[in-house]
Amino acid sequence: MLPDYANCPVNLACSILKEFGAPHAHPTLGALDRLLAKRRYKNVIVMLFDGMGMDALENHLAPDGFFRRNLVCGMTSVFPSTTVAATTSVTSGLTPAEHGWLGWTLYFSELDKLVNVFPNTDKLTGKQAADYRVGNRYLPYKSIFERIDEAGAGRGYTVAPFGEDPARDEDAFFDKVSRLCAGEGRRYIYAYWPEPDSLMHECGSRAPAVTDCMAMLEKRAEALAENLNDTLLVVSADHGHLDTDYYLVTDYPEIADMLERPISIESRAAAFYVRDEYKKAFPAAFLAAFGKEFALFSREQVRRMKLFGDGEPHPRFDELAGDFIAAATNDMSLNHSSYSRRFASTHAGLDEREMRIPLIALGRP
C-alpha cells in the first residue's frame, strides 16, 4: 500500500494550519475540514497514540467502543510508516521528503556517523552522537506551533512524555490536556503518547497486554471528552504495526561486501549505500536474496515516484536516502547484523497493517 499524500498526517497538519490562519504547503484533509467548518471551536486537540493503526483498532477494540464509534475515516501513514517521519510531518505540515526526518537512523557526512536522531545517539556505539542535537542542527524546520503563534489567531501547545514540561504518566498526560483546554484564548493542543507502540515492539501486535493498554487509553480519552467544552477532539496515529522476523544483511556476504556502511533509516525501509563498483550489480543480488519480501527502488526512482512525498526535497535528501531504498511488503524486516535490536512487532514498510491509520473525531459543545 503506497502512501496517499492527499489523505495522510501531512494533510491533517495542513488542516490545522488553515484553521488557525497559518500558511500551509499542501492540500488539507477534507474530512477534518468538514468537521472544523461546523463551528469555530475554542480548542482543537490532536491526540496521537503511537502505533494505534486501523489494524490495532479492529483487532483490540469493540466496534461500539468510543474510538471505533467515532471513526470518521481511514488515512494512510507517510513513507516510511514510522514515528520519526510521521510525527515530524504532523508537527511541521511537510512531507518526509521536505523535512528530511526520514526515520530512526540517518547518515550525516559531517560526522561520518549513523545517528539515531530522536535520542541523538551513534547507532554503532550507543553513545551520544555529538554535544549538540544532530537532527535539529542539520534538519531544522519551523513547527506548526510557531506558525500558529505567528498567525495570531490562537496558540499552539504540546503535551508529551518528553520536552520542557513532560507528562510522565497517563494521569499527567490527560490532566495536562484538560487543564490546557480550560485556559483562556483559542488553542491548538497536540498530545502525543508512546503507547501502544512500545508494548507492541516488546510483546507483539496481538498481545493481550496491548488489548489492555488500548482499552485503558480508549477509556481515558472518552472520560476526557465527556468533560470538554467547545472543543474538537481528534484522535489518530502515526502508523500501524505487524509481527515480524528478521533477515541479517551480514548473513549475505555478497551483499554486505557491496556496502559502504551499515543500512540506515528503518528495518522495513532501509537505505543502502553501495560502493561505486557494485551499483549495477546490487539490484539483482538484493532481489535474488530478498525480492519476495521487499521492493527495491533506486534513489532516482524514489524521487520520481515521490515515495517520501511531494514538494521540494530537502537539500540533504540524496545523502539521507542512500543509493537504494528497500521497502518491506510482507512480514520480514532487515537488520544489518546480530548487534541490531530485534522487535517482536514493528513498522515502517508498505504493508497495509502498518500503513492504515484512523481519523477519529468528536466535537464537544
C-alpha positions, -999 to 999 in steps of 0.1 A, spaced: 0 0 0 16 33 -11 11 64 9 -17 88 -1 -2 123 2 -37 138 -1 -50 117 29 -23 114 55 -8 131 85 7 159 63 -28 169 53 -41 167 88 -14 192 99 -23 215 70 -60 215 80 -49 227 115 -27 254 100 -56 265 78 -80 266 107 -57 289 127 -49 312 97 -14 300 92 2 292 58 4 256 46 23 240 17 0 210 9 -37 202 5 -58 200 36 -77 169 49 -112 172 36 -128 150 63 -112 172 90 -120 204 72 -157 195 72 -156 189 110 -139 222 116 -163 241 94 -192 232 117 -182 258 142 -152 278 154 -141 257 183 -121 273 211 -99 243 214 -87 218 188 -69 187 201 -50 162 180 -42 133 203 -18 108 186 -13 74 201 19 59 187 13 27 167 -25 27 170 -33 19 134 -65 7 119 -54 -29 123 -50 -24 160 -84 -8 164 -101 -36 145 -83 -64 165 -82 -50 200 -113 -27 205 -150 -33 202 -169 -18 173 -193 1 196 -164 15 218 -155 52 219 -128 51 192 -145 30 166 -179 46 172 -163 80 164 -142 68 135 -146 93 107 -124 77 80 -91 59 74 -59 75 62 -25 63 52 7 70 70 36 86 52 65 66 40 83 54 59 53 44 82 73 52 113 73 77 142 102 99 132 88 106 97 51 107 106 52 127 138 76 152 122 50 156 94 23 162 120 44 189 137 57 205 105 30 202 79 57 189 55 63 156 38 93 134 48 110 144 16 108 180 26 116 179 63 143 151 60 135 133 92 131 100 72 134 75 101 151 64 133 187 62 119 201 87 94 236 92 80 254 126 84 285 130 64 298 158 87 302 133 115 305 102 92 281 86 116 248 68 116 227 88 141 196 77 159 180 111 156 154 112 183 177 100 212 207 116 194 229 85 197 255 69 175 239 38 161 271 17 162 283 27 197 252 37 216 270 69 228 258 104 223 265 113 186 276 149 194 275 175 220 245 191 201 213 176 187 224 165 153 189 163 137 180 198 150 212 213 136 211 197 101 174 192 96 157 223 112 121 232 103 95 257 115 69 239 136 32 244 131 31 257 167 54 285 157 33 292 126 1 292 146 16 316 171 29 339 144 -6 340 127 -20 354 159 -54 336 158 -45 312 186 -17 295 204 -1 261 199 8 237 227 24 202 230 17 175 256 41 146 256 63 125 279 94 145 269 103 181 265 104 210 289 73 200 309 69 163 303 38 143 312 54 112 326 24 90 331 -12 87 318 -26 107 347 -3 136 340 -9 133 302 -47 135 303 -47 160 332 -25 184 313 -47 183 281 -77 190 303 -60 220 320 -49 234 287 -84 233 274 -96 253 304 -72 281 297 -80 315 281 -79 321 243 -81 298 213 -57 268 214 -43 240 193 -31 212 215 -10 183 201 -9 155 226 15 126 218 16 93 238 41 65 230 17 36 235 6 11 223 38 12 201 62 4 229 42 -26 241 38 -39 205 75 -38 199 82 -59 230 51 -82 231 38 -84 196 10 -67 179 -17 -91 191 -6 -95 227 -32 -93 255 -12 -66 271 -18 -45 240 -55 -50 243 -55 -39 279 -34 -8 271 -57 2 242 -88 -3 263 -73 19 290 -64 46 265 -99 45 250 -115 48 284 -93 77 294 -99 95 261 -137 90 265 -136 104 301 -116 134 289 -141 141 261 -171 140 284 -156 169 304 -146 191 274 -164 222 263 -162 240 229 -135 215 218 -129 193 188 -111 162 199 -92 144 171 -75 110 177 -51 94 153 -19 75 150 14 78 132 15 42 118 3 7 124 22 -25 134 28 -61 123 47 -90 138 80 -97 122 111 -118 118 144 -106 105 170 -112 78 206 -101 87 225 -84 59 257 -99 73 244 -134 66 246 -125 29 283 -117 24 279 -110 -13 255 -81 -5 273 -69 27 306 -66 8 289 -42 -17 281 -17 10 300 14 22 283 13 56 255 -5 75 220 1 64 201 31 79 166 47 82 145 17 94 145 -21 93 115 -21 70 125 10 50 162 5 46 187 28 29 217 11 12 249 29 5 265 9 -23 302 11 -34 305 26 -69 318 -6 -84 288 -26 -73 259 -2 -81 250 -20 -113 252 -55 -97 235 -46 -65 198 -47 -75 199 -82 -89 218 -95 -59 194 -79 -35 163 -91 -53 177 -126 -55 180 -127 -17 151 -106 -5 128 -99 -35 99 -119 -21 95 -96 9 110 -63 -3 106 -38 -31 138 -21 -42 139 14 -55 169 34 -67 172 69 -54 161 82 -88 130 60 -87 121 72 -52 124 108 -63 103 102 -95 75 83 -77 76 107 -48 76 79 -23 86 102 5 61 128 -6 59 157 -29 72 192 -25 109 202 -29 131 175 -14 153 186 14 189 196 3 202 166 22 177 142 8 201 123 -15 225 117 13 199 106 37 182 82 12 213 64 1 216 48 -33 187 24 -29 157 21 -6 143 -14 3 106 -12 13 91 -42 31 59 -55 16 55 -86 38 62 -98 73 101 -97 72 124 -70 83 161 -63 77 187 -58 104 223 -52 94 238 -77 119 231 -96 151 240 -65 171 209 -47 158 179 -47 181 151 -71 172 114 -63 179 85 -87 181 64 -63 161 75 -33 141 66 -10 112 79 15 85 72 -5 54 43 -7 29 21 -34 43 -14 -22 49 -12 -33 86 14 -6 91 1 19 66 -35 23 76 -43 48 103 -76 62 117 -91 97 119 -113 96 150 -131 128 159 -157 141 183 -169 177 187 -180 189 222 -204 218 226 
